[in-house]
């Protein structure tokens, strides 16, 4: 049985804390009184979109449930330098013990949300939807995909069980058995649960048209140009949705949207997003 979202997030946070604090915090233990109380603020040091606030809060509470953690800016909101996104009150040693893990989640996930927001803004005014991919950090997919949503993007498949996407290696394996794209799509349609969406990856205009005639619901155009996409869009019309993927950046994404992409999937928003900087200061 699939574990609930909150339970999986708890495991992720616990693993991160074990990695950083499993053997204690030697510096705080030799310097700070056990009962010293204080207050700290988490402060944004750059402009972007916030994500991971609840995960950061959980890190503090897992270290010390008696801490009072108040999130002042919700996930999905814009932040600017010097914005206070959270305050933490309670045992100082506990605050410092959780500090790095909490900030790591906040910086990493906010970086993803901020990068996603840039791509979403780049196609504003079009009908194109920005989606992520499965190119995520091992173990962090749930949180990273949530950060994509915080940035205004949409999630592609969560995992291999959550959708049918016939990729190049599936096609290569089945072509060895003498199957055409039409045969492959037909087999997927026959064996898939009723009502399933069938998506297939193609590399040429000819393959895109063949897949469309075969009845695929979504055609993923892999590493094709905006001109290729425009030609396919004109020929396919409303017979299938079109997804552009590969070789897309902020510099050229508008051209893909204008060419008729229903979806644009961007691996970079998860695997290459630059962290958004935050700091924790005792106040």
Number of C-alpha atoms within 10 A of each C-alpha: 3 5 8 8 10 10 9 16 18 15 12 17 21 19 14 19 20 12 11 15 17 11 8 11 15 10 10 15 12 9 9 11 12 13 10 11 14 14 17 19 20 23 20 22 16 15 15 25 27 28 33 27 24 16 22 24 23 20 26 25 17 16 19 17 13 13 20 15 22 15 17 13 16 17 23 23 14 18 22 15 13 14 18 19 20 20 20 22 19 19 19 21 23 23 26 18 23 24 20 19 22 25 23 18 25 25 22 21 33 33 29 31 34 30 27 29 23 17 24 21 15 17 20 12 10 13 13 20 20 29 25 25 21 18 14 19 12 7 13 15 17 16 22 27 27 20 31 28 22 25 31 20 24 21 18 17 16 14 11 9 7 9 15 16 18 20 14 14 10 13 19 12 11 15 14 9 9 9 15 16 22 16 15 20 23 16 12 18 18 10 9 14 9 8 7 13 15 19 24 25 23 23 14 16 17 11 17 27 18 16 26 23 15 16 17 26 18 22 28 27 25 17 15 19 19 21 12 16 25 18 15 23 22 11 14 17 12 9 14 20 19 25 26 27 22 16 13 21 12 14 9 13 21 20 18 26 26 17 19 23 28 21 23 24 21 24 19 19 30 26 16 13 18 17 20 25 19 21 16 20 13 14 10
